[in-house]
Amino acid sequence: MLKLSRVALHQWHFVYPDAYSHLMDLFDEGCESYDEGDLDQAERAFNAVLAAMPDHLDAIHHLAMVLSERDLIYQANDLWEQAVRIGRKTFPKDFNPGEDRLQWGWLENRPFLRCLHGLALAKYEEYHTGEALSLFQELLSLNPNDNQGVRAMAEEALFELNRFEDALKVTEQYPDDMMPETLYGQALALYILGRIREADGALREAIEYSPLVRKELLKKRHRLPRSARPDAVAVGSTDEAYCYWEHFGRFWEAAPGSLDWLREMSAQKREARPDIN
């Protein structure tokens, strides 16, 4: 039976039964089939794993991904719901939400964190923004290092809900972050809240580190870059800039004067550059 064990003060990790390691070869076969695009074989492998161990969280998660790719969205979501329920049932009474952690660094924690992430994304895609946000916040609480990039989705959900103060708090938790969602998100949140002087400084920093995002936001027409890949986005690339616009461009357009402010700040930055002769 799946269990949760304390490893240090406020630090926990999952403990799996012996069956888990015995099923790893079969699970890996399913993952290989999935990566090769053989969804039928992948589904058979994951179902076989679950027949032997119904609480195998990684098999549930990967089976949900297979079903999602087949547009069987409701069935996939049911699996993620099931997996999250299984994981949460292991939380002992002395597990303190908000203070105790399930760090990504413990490999045993990753299946549950993946399932929680999958459910959060599914909720967001179904326009259940409030539910999705609660799950994103739970993930950030359990794993503050945020190896899954959840803070970007939390920012988007908070902007969607017009919770700009809370969006700003997310960016403040990651002061050295270089993700466009937090860099430009901080600037836009400050601007909307009327904290213009702080917003100017935040936007200068955002433009400095992610100039292509500024360029994409100010375009009249937006086209998916030829280099774009569905499974990866390179840091500082045109793909990243397009992805940011795709998710956050509407918030800039909805904030009166924000794009004019962005143009003005961009012009000031160009004027501040020394001439090179």
Summary of the structure (lengths in Angstrom):
residues: 277
radius of gyration: 21.4
end to end distance: 70.8
largest distance: 71.6
contacts: 829
relative contact order: 0.07
helix: 65%
strand: 5%
